[in-house]
Structures are given as C-alpha cells and as structure tokens.
Amino acid sequence: MAEITEEEAMAMPAVMRAVGRKLDDIGWDRTFADLTEYQMHALLVVAIDTFRNEMFEINAEFGGGLPF
C-alpha cells in the first residue's frame, strides 16, 4: 500500500462516509463480485469525486497551491 500524505488521510473519513451512503443504496449484503458494472462505477465515482472535493477544500483551507 502506498504512503499517503497527511492531507489525504484527512480526506479519507469523508470518502468512507460517501461510499457508505452509496453502499446503503446498493445493499450491504452484496459482495463486490455481485455488483453490476453500473454499481461499481457509481462507487468509484463517489469515492473519487469525494476525495477530489475534500482535497480541494483541505488545500483551500490551508492556503496551499496546486497541485496538492
């Protein structure tokens, strides 16, 4: 597993909450192997979009420049 930055670690709780909400919609009783392509795509989009948004917010909060 790759090392993550402090900022990335700060973004993870929001990502986990967003993915959890999406899994609530899909159903926790299903394995990843049982997900449709659309459902897996939706999970990835939620995770990536949330991570990007959180990183943008964290970066803005601490006055950093891009790339973060």
N, C-alpha and C positions, 0 to 999 in steps of 0.2 A: 504494500500500500504506500502511496506517495505521501511525503510530508506535506502538511497543509499549513498555511500561514495563520496567524492569529485572527486576521480579518475573515478568512474562510471559515475558521472554527466558530466565529461569532455569527456567521450566516447560517450555519447548519441547523440550529433549532427551528428557524422559520421554514427551512426546506422540509424538515421532518414533519412539522405541523401541516404543511400544504400537501405533502404526499399522503399523510394520514387521512386528511379530509377526502382526498381522491379515492383512497382505498375504502373509506366508509361508503362511498358511492358504488364502488365496484363490488365490494364484499370481501371481508377478511378471511372467509373460508376457502378462498381460491388460491392455488399456488401460482407462481409466475408462469409456469408451463401451461396453465389453464387459461391464461389471459389471451384475449384476442389481440390481433395486431393493433387495432384501434385503442384498446385499453392500455396496452404497453406504451404506445405512442403518447397517450394522454398523461400517463405517469411521468414519462421522461420530459415532456413539455412543461408540466407543472414544476418538476424538480429544477430544470434548467432555468426557466423563467424566474422562479422564486429566488434561486441562487443569484442570478444576474441582478435582479432588482435589489436584493439585500446588499450585495457587494457595492452597487451604485450608491445606496443610502449610507452604508458604512463609510465609503470613500468620501462622500459629500460631508458627512458629519465630522470627519477628522481632517477635512480640508486638503485631502490628497489630490494629486493629479492622476491622469490616466497614463499608462494602464495601471490598474490596481492590482 
